[in-house]
Amino acid sequence: MLAPVDLRSDTVTRPTPAMREAMATAAVGDDVFGEDPTVHALQSRAAILMGHEAGLFLPSGTMGNQIALLTHCRPGDDVLVGQHAHAFLYESGGGGAIAGVQFTAVGQGGHFTAEQMQGSIKGGDSSGHVPPSTLVMVENTHNRGGGKVMAPETFAAIAEAARARGLAVHIDGARLFNAAAALGVGPDAWARHADSVTFCLSKGLGAPVGSVICGSKATIGRAHRYRKMLGGGMRQAGVLAAAGLVALDDAPQLVDDHRRAKALAAALAGMKGAAIDPDTVQSNIVIFDVRDYSPTEICTQVADDLLILPFGPTSIRAVLHRDVSDTMLERAIEALGTVLHG
Ligand SMILES: Cc1ncc(COP(=O)(O)O)c(C=O)c1O
C-alpha cells in the first residue's frame, strides 16, 4: 500500500541524497571551540544572503526567536508581534518564561503596517506604569496567516518607524526563502532592514535540522552567549551545516511548491464542501474552510491517502514541500474530492 501524501507541514521533508552525501563527507570540528569549518561556511553564506555581518547556526527556529528576545529585550519589556505570531502562540510560553517579555498583538491576520505598529508602541510614561515596547517582530511568511508574504516596502517602513522610536526589529523568517521565492527577490530585501533575522533550513528548504540567526557582529556576539545559555552549543555540527548548505543551493525550487499550492487551492475552490479564495495563496501554505463535516472528521476520512491537519474550528491546513510531486498532489486532490465532493 502506498504511504499517504504528507501535507501536514514542510518540516516532514527527508534529507536528499545530495544532503546525505554532503553530511557524510563534511569537514568537522568542535563548534563550541569555534573549530567547525562547515558551520563557519554556512554562517558566512547565510550572513551574505541576509545582507548582515554575521550568522550563527542554531538547532531550531524556536531557539532563534528566543535568542532574539533575550538579545534585544530586558525582562518586563513589551514585544510587538502580528496576530497569531509563532513566538507568541507556539513557543510554549518561552517569551515569558525565558526572556521575561510580554507580547502585544498588532493588526489582523498576522501582518500589520507601520501606522498600526506606531499606534501600539507602549512606554515613556514618567510614572513607570507601562511596560516599554523595545522590539517589533515580523513573521514572514506568516504561518497562521496562510503563508502570507509581507511586501518589502511595508517591512522597510515598519523598520524605519520602529527605529525612530528606539525599538529593535527582528524577522521570524522561518519561511523567509518562501517569501523571497514568491516575489522573485533575495531574502535580503527584508533582512537588510532588520537588526536580526532567523530563517529555518529544516522547513521548505528541506534540511534535516537547523536554523540561522543573522545580524551585526555585536548582535551575533550577544546571541552566541544566549545560544550557549539555552543549551544550543553543538559540537561537530558540520554534519548538519553541510546539509544546510545543500538546502540553500536548492532554494530556487521553492517556486514549484508555490505552484502546487496554488493548484491545490484552485481544486479546492471547485469542491462543494470546501471554501477558499485561491488568490489568497501566496506561498506554500493552503488554509481552507470546510462545511459538512468538522476538520477532524475530514482529516480522519482522508488519512489513508492524505495527511493534513485541522487548523481551527472550521479550517484545515495543507503545506506543500519538496517531497511532494505533481503525481502525489493529484492523489491528494482526489482524496479530498471524495469527501468534499469535487
Ligand atoms: C513561523 C515559524 N517560526 C518559528 C518556527 C519554529 O521553528 P522550529 O520548529 O525549528 O523550532 C516555526 C515552526 O513551524 C514557524 O512556523
The ligand as an SDF file (V2000), in Angstrom:
LIG
                    3D

 16 16  0  0  0  0  0  0  0  0999 V2000
    6.8330   30.9620   11.6320 C   0  0  0  0  0  0  0  0  0  0  0  0
    7.6140   29.9830   12.4580 C   0  0  0  0  0  0  0  0  0  0  0  0
    8.5620   30.4300   13.2810 N   0  0  0  0  0  0  0  0  0  0  0  0
    9.2890   29.5960   14.0340 C   0  0  0  0  0  0  0  0  0  0  0  0
    9.0980   28.2400   13.9770 C   0  0  0  0  0  0  0  0  0  0  0  0
    9.8950   27.3500   14.8710 C   0  0  0  0  0  0  0  0  0  0  0  0
   10.7810   26.5260   14.1850 O   0  0  0  0  0  0  0  0  0  0  0  0
   11.3090   25.1590   14.8620 P   0  0  0  0  0  0  0  0  0  0  0  0
   10.2460   24.1480   14.6490 O   0  0  0  0  0  0  0  0  0  0  0  0
   12.5620   24.8840   14.1000 O   0  0  0  0  0  0  0  0  0  0  0  0
   11.5610   25.4350   16.2970 O   0  0  0  0  0  0  0  0  0  0  0  0
    8.0980   27.7260   13.1380 C   0  0  0  0  0  0  0  0  0  0  0  0
    7.8620   26.2640   13.0830 C   0  0  0  0  0  0  0  0  0  0  0  0
    6.9760   25.7740   12.4300 O   0  0  0  0  0  0  0  0  0  0  0  0
    7.3250   28.6150   12.3700 C   0  0  0  0  0  0  0  0  0  0  0  0
    6.3450   28.1870   11.5650 O   0  0  0  0  0  0  0  0  0  0  0  0
  1  2  1  0
  2  3  1  0
  2 15  2  0
  3  4  2  0
  4  5  1  0
  5  6  1  0
  5 12  2  0
  6  7  1  0
  7  8  1  0
  8  9  2  0
  8 10  1  0
  8 11  1  0
 12 13  1  0
 12 15  1  0
 13 14  2  0
 15 16  1  0
M  END
$$$$
